[in-house]
Amino acid sequence: MGKVNAMFQDEQEAIRQTEIMVEADVEIMYHNGYVDNKRLTDIPCVWVWDEMSREAAEYWAVWEYIGDNYTFEWMSIKAWVGSPVKKAEGEV
């Protein structure tokens, strides 16, 4: 049983990731033709180091956030920036 627990622990430690909060400047055109420029904030992102670059993880977090929260004809992510989330003391 000890070997199984050690393997599981190694597998958990192998997943290297960082929680990030992203903000982005976007331009959205709605179905009625109205074009809006917005700054979106507090977009959660989990960057898994071994899957993609940090920039890609942040970009896709913004893309998914817009898709989940807005109905639009087209949109453009003009700029984005992310900051790692600081965990409270003792938090894992």
C-alpha positions in Angstrom: 0.0 0.0 0.0 2.9 2.3 0.7 4.1 2.1 -3.0 0.6 3.1 -4.2 0.5 6.1 -1.9 4.0 7.2 -2.9 3.0 6.9 -6.6 -0.2 9.0 -6.0 1.8 11.6 -4.1 4.4 11.8 -6.9 1.6 12.2 -9.5 0.0 15.1 -7.5 3.4 16.8 -7.1 4.0 16.4 -10.9 1.1 18.7 -11.7 2.7 22.1 -11.6 0.3 25.0 -11.8 -0.3 28.6 -10.9 -3.6 30.3 -10.1 -3.8 33.7 -11.9 -6.3 36.5 -12.0 -6.5 38.1 -15.4 -7.8 41.5 -16.7 -8.3 42.2 -20.3 -9.3 45.0 -22.7 -11.7 43.7 -25.3 -13.9 45.0 -28.1 -17.2 43.3 -28.6 -19.8 43.9 -31.4 -23.2 42.7 -30.4 -25.9 41.3 -32.7 -27.6 44.7 -32.9 -24.4 46.2 -34.4 -23.3 48.1 -31.2 -19.6 48.0 -30.6 -18.4 48.2 -27.0 -14.9 48.5 -25.5 -14.6 47.0 -22.1 -12.1 46.3 -19.4 -12.9 42.9 -17.8 -11.3 42.1 -14.5 -11.1 39.2 -12.0 -11.1 36.5 -14.6 -9.8 33.3 -13.0 -7.2 31.3 -14.8 -5.3 28.1 -13.8 -2.0 27.8 -15.7 -0.8 24.2 -15.9 2.8 24.6 -16.7 3.3 21.5 -18.7 0.2 22.0 -20.9 0.8 25.5 -22.5 2.5 28.8 -22.0 1.3 31.2 -19.4 0.3 33.7 -22.1 -1.8 31.1 -23.9 -3.5 30.1 -20.6 -4.4 33.7 -19.8 -5.7 34.3 -23.4 -7.9 31.2 -23.3 -9.3 32.1 -19.9 -10.4 35.5 -21.3 -11.8 33.9 -24.4 -13.8 31.4 -22.3 -15.0 34.1 -19.9 -16.4 36.2 -22.8 -18.0 33.2 -24.4 -19.7 32.2 -21.2 -20.9 35.7 -20.2 -21.7 37.6 -23.5 -23.7 37.0 -26.7 -21.9 38.7 -29.6 -21.4 38.9 -33.3 -17.6 39.2 -33.0 -15.0 40.1 -30.4 -11.3 41.0 -30.1 -9.1 40.6 -27.1 -6.9 43.7 -27.5 -4.7 43.3 -24.4 -4.5 41.2 -21.2 -2.4 40.9 -18.1 -2.4 38.4 -15.3 -1.2 38.3 -11.8 -0.6 35.2 -9.7 -3.1 34.8 -6.8 -1.5 35.1 -3.4 -2.7 32.3 -1.2 -3.6 32.9 2.5 -1.1 31.6 5.0 -1.6 27.9 5.5 -3.7 27.5 2.3 -2.7 24.7 -0.1 
